[in-house]
Structure formats: structure tokens, C-alpha cells
Amino acid sequence: MQKIAQRTERATRNAAGKLAKARQHQKNAESWERYQGLVRTQRAAAQNVRDARKNRREDWEAGALAPRRDAGEQRETYGATSMYNLHAPELEPRKQPKWMHISEGDRVVVMRGREKGKIGVVDDVSKERGTVRIKGINVVDVIVPEWMNKEDNTTGIVQSTAKPMPLADVKLVYPLPDPETGIPRDVIIDRLLHVNYYYDKNKREWTDGDRLIPGTNTLIPWPEKAEPQYEDHEDDTLRITVEEQTFRPFLLHPPMPLSVIDELRNKYSKFRTRHDWEFIEQKELEDAKVEQRKELAKGMRTPLQELADVRKKQKEEADRELTEEQLARIGEVVAAERARATGAIQRMGQ
């Protein structure tokens, strides 16, 4: 039985090592994909800038003979961006914001870019990318592939949509009462603190907590989230059927037969830790026979084994502690030797 337990432990340890390597490999692959996405986005942005500068130089040199660039193959897609460059690449986990102080439904103001000064409502928030999308702000034309039109049952090569913006480019706007008049007015909040949050063990996640303005006792509430609307269909299962209790456990017999373990895991699996009583009894008898042979082998002594036992006993006797009688006898001998030495010195001095 010990061999089976050791085999199971060894197999579990090897499987855990392989799983750890696979997870590390997957982590490295995700990091590589994030880096490639960042490089692709930067290259596309740099290429767009180079093309724009080149076209501007050509148009200035040609003057009235400047060609129309929104013609031919680019008649419908001129000035539009690729769908793959719409979203920012995912950030590394260590570079992602610890918490998002802006949520869906918040009013924010744009602090940088061509839409600077505009106020809008947040439509989507991405913590992995560190971006927010605002309704009707930073709208760009996107080239929609044909396969996407087929999946969404839409038409049109170009569609307009709001492009996500970095979280650092927006600030929260919230109405606070004026200290002098008491009338609420929109205030741009530069920084917020995350307070009153805790880890919910039941849901296994961190709660939202509250947003606090530093230096004050003002809490900024989170926007109310609309409850999802579900549509009923004819083939849906009724709630009364779901809540009906169909199993009642009893103490007289187990809820599952003992043979169910063979269905859940292979009977001869090396990872198996539960076995039948007959199998356990058989293995215990085999272990007992092995122990009996070992005891029998101890009775068959060789001269070398007997010599080793004698030396072991001698070593134990040499290493054992002295008794009080032996210590007293040694003390008497030491005192007598000291007195004799003292007497000899005195005689030599006379």
C-alpha cells in the first residue's frame, strides 16, 4: 500500500510541475502578445503620421494639381482607421491601474487632445487596457471587415464609433454645492481615494468601496447601474421547476454508491487516492508479509552483523553519562592526587 501511495504522490508532484510550467509558458505567451500589440499600434500610428506628412508635402508642391485621395480604392475608406487599431493594447499586469475611479455612467471631461474641454458620459471602462470610452466624443471612422458585417447582419464598409481614450486624459465631473450660494455646480475632481473596500469571501472578489475626495469628508457615489433586462422565451425553464427539491438525503445510506468513484476516475489511474476495501485489505496483507520477511531476516545473523552490534553497544556505553557514584569516586581520586602534590611541594620547600 505504501508503494501505491508513493506512486500517487510522485504522479501528483510531476503533474503539478508540468502544470506550473504550462502556466508560466502561457503567461510568457500572453506577455509576448501584449508586447506585439503595443508594437503594432505604435508602428501604425507612426506610419499614419509619415503618410500624412508626405501627402501634405505633395499637395503643397502640386498646388492646384494636387490629386484627390478620396477616390479609387480609397473612395469610401479614405481617412478611416483599421478595426484592429481601434482599441489600445492590453497593459502588463504591473502597469494596470490598481482600481478604476471612473465607472460606467460617470460624467467626465476631456483634458487632452482634439476633444479637450468636452464633457460626456462614460459608456465603457477597461481596466486591462487603462482606457474609457465616452459617448459621442473622440468619434472615428472604422473600416468594418466583410466577415463582421455578415455576423452582425449590417451593411457599410465604414462605421463611426467612439474610440477609447486613456484614463489619464479624463477627469471626473460631479455637481457639488457652492460654498457661498449653496447651488450645485459641476466641479472637476482631480484625484480620488479608494476607501471602505473589503474582500467578499462569498463572491471571492473585492467590493467597489467608496470614492473620497482627499482632504475632505465628501464621498462621491457610484453611478446607478441599470438592472439587466431578460426576455422570456417559450423554451425557458420555469422557476418553480428549478426550485423544486428532487433529492432528499438520508442517514441510513450514502447519497452515492461506493462504486461511483470508478465512474469519476479510472480504476487503475495513478492519481487515484480512494480504493475499494477489498483492494486495501489485499495490499495490507502484502505489506504484512513483507514485514514478516524482514523480521525473519533479522534472525539470520552474520559475523559482520554481530560485530557491528557489539561495536554499537560499546559506543553507546562509552557515550553514556556517568552516574553520581562514579562522579563521587572521580572526585575522591582528584582530591587525593591534589593533596599528595601539595605535600610534595611543601617538603621540597622545607
C-alpha positions in Angstrom: 0.0 0.0 0.0 2.9 2.3 0.7 4.1 1.9 -2.9 0.7 2.9 -4.3 0.7 5.9 -2.0 4.2 6.9 -3.1 3.3 6.4 -6.8 0.3 8.6 -6.4 2.3 11.3 -4.6 5.0 11.1 -7.2 2.5 11.4 -10.1 0.7 14.3 -8.4 4.0 16.1 -7.9 5.0 15.6 -11.5 1.6 16.7 -12.7 1.9 19.9 -10.6 5.3 20.6 -12.0 4.0 20.3 -15.6 1.0 22.4 -14.8 3.3 25.1 -13.3 5.5 25.1 -16.4 2.4 25.3 -18.7 1.1 28.2 -16.7 4.4 30.0 -16.9 4.5 29.3 -20.7 1.0 30.7 -21.1 2.0 33.8 -19.0 5.0 34.4 -21.2 2.9 33.9 -24.4 0.3 36.5 -23.1 3.1 38.9 -22.3 4.6 38.5 -25.8 1.2 39.0 -27.4 0.7 42.2 -25.4 4.1 43.5 -26.4 3.4 42.7 -30.1 0.1 44.5 -29.9 1.8 47.6 -28.5 4.5 47.5 -31.2 1.8 47.1 -33.9 -0.2 50.0 -32.6 2.9 52.3 -32.4 4.0 51.3 -35.9 0.6 52.0 -37.3 0.4 55.4 -35.6 3.9 56.3 -36.8 3.1 55.2 -40.4 -0.1 57.3 -40.4 2.0 60.4 -39.3 4.6 59.7 -42.1 1.9 59.3 -44.7 0.1 62.4 -43.7 3.3 64.5 -43.8 4.2 63.0 -47.2 0.7 63.8 -48.6 0.8 67.3 -47.2 4.2 68.0 -48.9 3.0 66.6 -52.2 -0.2 68.6 -52.1 1.7 71.8 -51.3 4.2 71.2 -54.1 1.4 70.3 -56.7 -0.8 73.2 -55.7 -3.9 73.3 -57.9 -2.8 70.0 -59.5 -3.0 68.1 -56.2 -4.6 64.7 -56.7 -7.9 63.7 -55.0 -7.0 61.0 -52.5 -10.6 60.1 -51.6 -11.0 58.3 -55.0 -10.4 54.9 -56.5 -9.9 52.2 -53.9 -10.0 54.7 -51.1 -13.2 56.3 -52.2 -15.1 55.0 -49.2 -12.3 54.3 -46.7 -10.2 57.4 -47.0 -9.5 58.8 -43.6 -10.8 55.7 -41.7 -8.8 53.6 -39.4 -8.4 49.9 -39.2 -10.6 48.0 -36.7 -7.5 46.4 -35.2 -6.1 49.8 -34.3 -9.3 51.0 -32.6 -8.6 49.6 -29.1 -5.4 50.2 -27.2 -3.3 47.1 -26.4 -3.6 45.4 -23.1 -1.2 46.6 -20.4 1.2 44.5 -18.3 -0.4 43.5 -15.0 2.1 45.6 -13.1 1.2 48.7 -15.2 -2.6 48.3 -14.9 -4.4 50.7 -12.6 -5.0 49.3 -9.1 -8.6 50.4 -9.2 -10.8 52.3 -11.6 -12.1 55.5 -10.0 -14.3 56.1 -13.0 -17.3 53.8 -13.8 -19.9 53.4 -16.5 -22.4 56.3 -16.2 -20.0 58.9 -14.8 -19.6 62.3 -16.4 -16.1 63.1 -17.3 -14.3 66.0 -19.1 -11.5 65.5 -21.7 -8.3 67.2 -20.6 -6.1 66.5 -23.7 -6.4 66.0 -27.4 -8.7 67.5 -30.1 -11.8 67.0 -27.8 -10.3 69.0 -25.0 -12.9 70.6 -22.7 -15.9 68.5 -23.8 -18.0 66.7 -21.2 -19.6 63.4 -21.8 -20.9 60.2 -20.2 -18.7 57.1 -19.9 -20.0 54.2 -21.9 -17.4 51.6 -21.2 -14.3 51.1 -18.9 -11.4 48.7 -19.5 -9.1 48.1 -16.6 -6.8 45.8 -18.6 -6.2 48.5 -21.2 -6.5 51.5 -18.9 -9.0 53.3 -21.1 -12.5 54.7 -21.1 -15.0 55.2 -23.9 -17.2 58.3 -23.9 -20.5 58.6 -25.8 -20.2 60.9 -28.8 -16.6 62.0 -28.0 -13.5 61.1 -30.0 -15.6 59.5 -32.7 -13.6 58.0 -35.6 -14.5 56.1 -38.8 -13.6 52.4 -38.7 -13.2 50.1 -41.6 -15.5 47.1 -40.9 -14.4 43.8 -42.5 -16.9 41.9 -44.6 -17.0 38.9 -42.2 -18.1 41.2 -39.3 -20.9 42.6 -41.4 -22.1 39.1 -42.0 -22.0 38.2 -38.3 -23.8 41.4 -37.2 -26.2 41.5 -40.2 -25.0 45.0 -41.0 -24.1 46.9 -44.2 -21.5 49.5 -44.9 -17.7 49.5 -45.2 -17.2 52.3 -42.8 -18.9 52.9 -39.4 -18.5 55.7 -36.9 -17.8 54.8 -33.3 -16.2 56.4 -30.2 -12.5 55.5 -29.8 -11.4 54.7 -26.2 -9.2 57.3 -24.5 -6.5 56.8 -21.9 -7.7 57.1 -18.3 -5.1 59.9 -17.6 -6.8 62.1 -20.3 -10.1 62.4 -18.5 -11.2 63.8 -15.2 -14.4 63.1 -13.2 -17.1 65.8 -13.2 -19.6 65.9 -10.4 -22.0 68.6 -9.1 -21.1 69.9 -5.7 -22.8 72.7 -3.7 -21.2 76.1 -4.0 -19.8 77.1 -0.5 -21.2 80.7 -1.0 -24.5 80.2 -2.7 -25.2 76.5 -2.0 -26.3 75.9 -5.6 -24.8 72.7 -7.1 -22.3 73.3 -9.8 -20.1 71.0 -11.9 -16.7 70.6 -10.4 -13.7 68.8 -12.0 -12.3 66.4 -9.4 -8.5 65.9 -9.8 -7.9 63.0 -7.6 -10.0 60.4 -5.6 -9.2 57.9 -2.9 -10.5 54.4 -2.6 -11.9 53.7 0.9 -14.3 51.3 2.7 -13.5 48.4 0.4 -13.0 44.7 1.6 -12.7 41.2 0.2 -16.0 39.3 0.0 -15.3 35.7 0.7 -18.7 34.5 -0.6 -18.3 36.2 -4.0 -14.5 35.8 -3.9 -13.9 39.4 -5.1 -13.2 42.9 -3.8 -16.1 45.2 -3.3 -16.4 48.5 -5.0 -16.0 50.6 -1.8 -16.4 54.3 -1.9 -14.7 57.3 -3.6 -13.4 60.0 -1.3 -12.1 63.5 -2.2 -8.7 63.8 -0.4 -8.7 66.4 2.4 -12.5 66.4 2.8 -15.3 64.1 4.0 -17.1 64.2 0.7 -17.9 60.8 -0.7 -18.7 60.6 -4.5 -21.3 57.9 -5.0 -21.0 55.4 -7.8 -23.5 55.8 -10.7 -26.5 53.6 -10.5 -26.2 50.5 -12.7 -29.3 49.6 -14.7 -30.6 46.1 -14.0 -30.2 43.8 -16.9 -33.4 43.1 -18.8 -34.1 39.5 -19.6 -36.5 38.4 -22.3 -38.7 35.3 -21.7 -39.0 32.6 -24.3 -41.2 29.6 -24.6 -38.4 27.1 -24.1 -37.2 28.6 -20.8 -37.3 26.5 -17.7 -39.9 27.8 -15.2 -38.6 29.0 -11.8 -41.0 26.6 -9.9 -39.3 23.7 -11.7 -35.8 24.9 -10.9 -36.6 25.4 -7.2 -38.4 22.0 -6.8 -36.5 19.7 -4.4 -35.9 16.4 -6.1 -33.3 14.9 -3.8 -33.6 14.3 0.0 -30.6 12.8 1.7 -30.9 10.1 4.4 -28.6 8.9 7.1 -29.3 5.3 6.5 -27.4 5.0 3.3 -24.9 7.3 1.5 -26.2 9.5 -1.3 -24.0 7.9 -3.9 -22.9 4.2 -4.2 -19.3 3.4 -3.4 -18.7 2.3 -6.9 -19.3 5.8 -8.3 -15.6 6.5 -7.8 -14.8 4.1 -10.6 -17.0 6.3 -12.9 -15.4 9.5 -11.8 -11.8 8.3 -12.1 -10.2 5.4 -13.8 -9.9 2.4 -11.5 -6.2 2.0 -12.5 -5.3 5.7 -12.5 -2.0 6.6 -10.9 -3.7 9.7 -9.4 -6.3 7.7 -7.6 -6.3 8.1 -3.8 -9.5 6.2 -2.9 -9.7 2.4 -3.3 -12.1 -0.4 -2.6 -12.0 -2.2 0.8 -11.0 -5.5 -0.8 -8.1 -3.9 -2.6 -6.9 -2.1 0.5 -7.1 -5.3 2.6 -5.2 -7.2 -0.1 -2.4 -4.6 -0.1 -2.2 -4.5 3.7 -1.8 -8.3 3.7 1.0 -8.0 1.2 2.7 -5.3 3.4 2.3 -7.6 6.4 4.1 -10.4 4.5 6.9 -8.1 3.6 7.3 -7.0 7.2 7.3 -10.6 8.4 10.1 -11.5 5.9 12.1 -8.6 7.3 11.7 -9.8 10.8 12.7 -13.3 9.7 15.7 -12.0 8.0 16.8 -10.3 11.2 17.1 -13.7 12.9 19.7 -14.8 10.3 22.8 -13.1 11.7 26.2 -13.0 10.0 29.5 -12.5 11.9 29.8 -9.0 10.4 26.4 -8.0 11.7 27.2 -9.4 15.2 30.5 -7.5 15.2 28.6 -4.3 14.2 26.1 -4.8 17.1 29.0 -5.3 19.6 30.7 -2.1 18.5 27.4 -0.3 18.6 26.9 -1.3 22.2 30.5 -0.4 23.1 29.9 3.1 21.6 26.7 3.5 23.5 28.4 2.6 26.8 31.3 5.0 26.1 28.9 7.8 25.2 26.5 7.4 28.2 26.6 9.8 31.1 28.4 9.0 34.4 26.4 8.1 37.5 26.7 10.0 40.8 28.7 7.3 42.4 31.3 7.4 39.5 31.4 11.1 39.7 32.0 11.0 43.5 34.8 8.4 43.1 36.5 10.5 40.5 36.2 13.5 42.9 37.9 11.5 45.7 40.8 10.4 43.4 41.3 14.0 42.2 41.3 15.3 45.8 43.8 12.7 46.9 46.1 13.4 44.0 45.9 17.1 44.8 46.7 16.6 48.5 49.7 14.4 47.6 51.0 17.0 45.1 50.6 19.7 47.8 52.5 17.7 50.4 55.4 17.1 48.0 55.7 20.8 47.2 55.8 21.6 51.0 58.5 19.0 51.6 60.6 20.5 48.8 60.3 23.9 50.3 61.5 22.8 53.7 
